[in-house]
Amino acid sequence: MNSNIPSEADDLVSCDVCFTEIPVSEAKSEEATEYVIHFCGLDCYEKWKNQSKNEEDH
């Protein structure tokens, strides 16, 4: 049995960068005052963070 497959009881969310579905229990979150965004890992978080910096620079 593959333990990486989420059980039916797990709620899934999509990574805000690559849209991969991941269990809520495994999601990395960046909280703001009005919303929560989820990342499947540090690579996607870094990509999102760099996009935010580039938008602020322009």
Backbone as CSV, one residue per row, in Angstrom:
resi,resn,N_x,N_y,N_z,CA_x,CA_y,CA_z,C_x,C_y,C_z
1,MET,0.842,-1.186,0.000,0.000,0.000,0.000,0.881,1.241,0.000
2,ASN,0.583,2.187,-0.841,1.361,3.413,-0.950,0.874,4.421,0.082
3,SER,1.730,4.806,1.023,1.336,5.739,2.079,1.300,7.180,1.598
4,ASN,1.781,7.471,0.389,1.762,8.833,-0.137,0.401,9.232,-0.695
5,ILE,-0.487,8.277,-0.875,-1.816,8.580,-1.389,-2.683,9.026,-0.222
6,PRO,-3.286,10.222,-0.321,-4.110,10.703,0.790,-5.358,9.840,0.939
7,SER,-5.776,9.646,2.171,-7.004,8.892,2.403,-8.198,9.741,1.993
8,GLU,-9.339,9.096,1.824,-10.545,9.817,1.420,-10.953,10.854,2.455
9,ALA,-10.527,10.663,3.707,-10.902,11.589,4.764,-10.104,12.889,4.701
10,ASP,-8.939,12.869,4.022,-8.109,14.079,3.935,-8.741,15.086,2.986
11,ASP,-8.757,16.351,3.395,-9.191,17.418,2.504,-8.011,17.805,1.634
12,LEU,-8.275,18.101,0.365,-7.218,18.480,-0.567,-7.319,19.959,-0.892
13,VAL,-6.171,20.581,-1.109,-6.086,21.956,-1.587,-5.130,21.959,-2.767
14,SER,-5.213,22.978,-3.587,-4.302,23.107,-4.721,-3.180,24.065,-4.368
15,CYS,-1.978,23.709,-4.791,-0.830,24.598,-4.656,-1.127,25.856,-5.474
16,ASP,-0.866,27.031,-4.940,-1.164,28.281,-5.637,-0.217,28.553,-6.793
17,VAL,0.856,27.800,-6.927,1.812,28.000,-8.011,1.625,26.959,-9.109
18,CYS,1.689,25.673,-8.748,1.650,24.621,-9.772,0.312,23.896,-9.826
19,PHE,-0.598,24.206,-8.915,-1.959,23.657,-8.870,-2.011,22.152,-8.581
20,THR,-0.922,21.562,-8.085,-0.931,20.174,-7.660,-1.835,20.048,-6.439
21,GLU,-2.698,19.033,-6.411,-3.544,18.820,-5.242,-2.746,18.123,-4.160
22,ILE,-2.818,18.685,-2.946,-2.078,18.151,-1.814,-2.998,18.117,-0.598
23,PRO,-2.763,17.180,0.331,-3.572,17.154,1.556,-3.324,18.415,2.380
24,VAL,-4.365,18.919,3.006,-4.241,20.113,3.842,-3.177,19.897,4.915
25,SER,-3.098,18.699,5.440,-2.130,18.414,6.502,-0.682,18.526,6.030
26,GLU,-0.437,18.444,4.717,0.915,18.522,4.160,1.227,19.885,3.557
27,ALA,0.240,20.759,3.443,0.414,22.045,2.760,1.198,23.022,3.621
28,LYS,2.105,23.726,2.984,2.776,24.844,3.624,1.883,26.061,3.384
29,SER,1.647,26.868,4.406,0.727,28.000,4.273,1.454,29.316,4.497
30,GLU,1.038,30.313,3.773,1.475,31.685,3.993,0.201,32.452,4.324
31,GLU,0.081,32.903,5.559,-1.159,33.543,5.972,-1.051,35.050,5.815
32,ALA,-2.126,35.631,5.382,-2.258,37.085,5.304,-3.496,37.458,6.109
33,THR,-3.856,38.699,6.078,-4.965,39.125,6.917,-6.313,38.622,6.416
34,GLU,-6.471,38.416,5.108,-7.780,38.046,4.586,-7.818,36.724,3.836
35,TYR,-6.713,36.054,3.682,-6.704,34.816,2.912,-5.526,33.933,3.313
36,VAL,-5.579,32.687,2.898,-4.485,31.740,3.114,-4.135,31.147,1.759
37,ILE,-2.849,31.070,1.453,-2.417,30.414,0.224,-1.567,29.221,0.594
38,HIS,-1.607,28.197,-0.248,-0.918,26.949,0.046,0.150,26.660,-0.994
39,PHE,1.239,26.043,-0.547,2.335,25.644,-1.418,2.653,24.189,-1.170
40,CYS,2.951,23.449,-2.244,3.250,22.021,-2.100,4.665,21.799,-1.597
41,GLY,5.507,22.809,-1.649,6.875,22.679,-1.165,7.615,23.993,-1.247
42,LEU,8.861,23.956,-0.841,9.666,25.175,-0.807,9.958,25.729,-2.196
43,ASP,10.077,24.854,-3.206,10.331,25.333,-4.563,9.198,26.232,-5.048
44,CYS,7.973,25.802,-4.847,6.827,26.605,-5.277,6.708,27.880,-4.441
45,TYR,7.006,27.791,-3.153,6.968,28.989,-2.315,7.980,30.023,-2.807
46,GLU,9.193,29.576,-3.103,10.231,30.488,-3.596,9.821,31.114,-4.929
47,LYS,9.230,30.318,-5.824,8.774,30.831,-7.113,7.715,31.907,-6.904
48,TRP,6.761,31.650,-5.994,5.712,32.623,-5.685,6.312,33.895,-5.083
49,LYS,7.252,33.724,-4.146,7.878,34.866,-3.476,8.635,35.729,-4.486
50,ASN,9.346,35.094,-5.417,10.081,35.848,-6.432,9.148,36.571,-7.385
51,GLN,8.002,35.972,-7.710,7.009,36.652,-8.552,6.485,37.893,-7.859
52,SER,6.238,37.786,-6.548,5.743,38.930,-5.782,6.757,40.069,-5.771
53,LYS,8.043,39.736,-5.604,9.088,40.751,-5.611,9.172,41.438,-6.978
54,ASN,9.085,40.660,-8.052,9.171,41.223,-9.402,8.002,42.161,-9.681
55,GLU,6.816,41.826,-9.203,5.657,42.704,-9.392,5.813,44.008,-8.633
56,GLU,6.423,43.962,-7.452,6.640,45.180,-6.664,7.689,46.078,-7.310
57,ASP,8.663,45.505,-7.988,9.738,46.273,-8.617,9.257,47.045,-9.835
58,HIS,8.167,46.617,-10.451,7.697,47.267,-11.687,6.687,48.316,-11.419
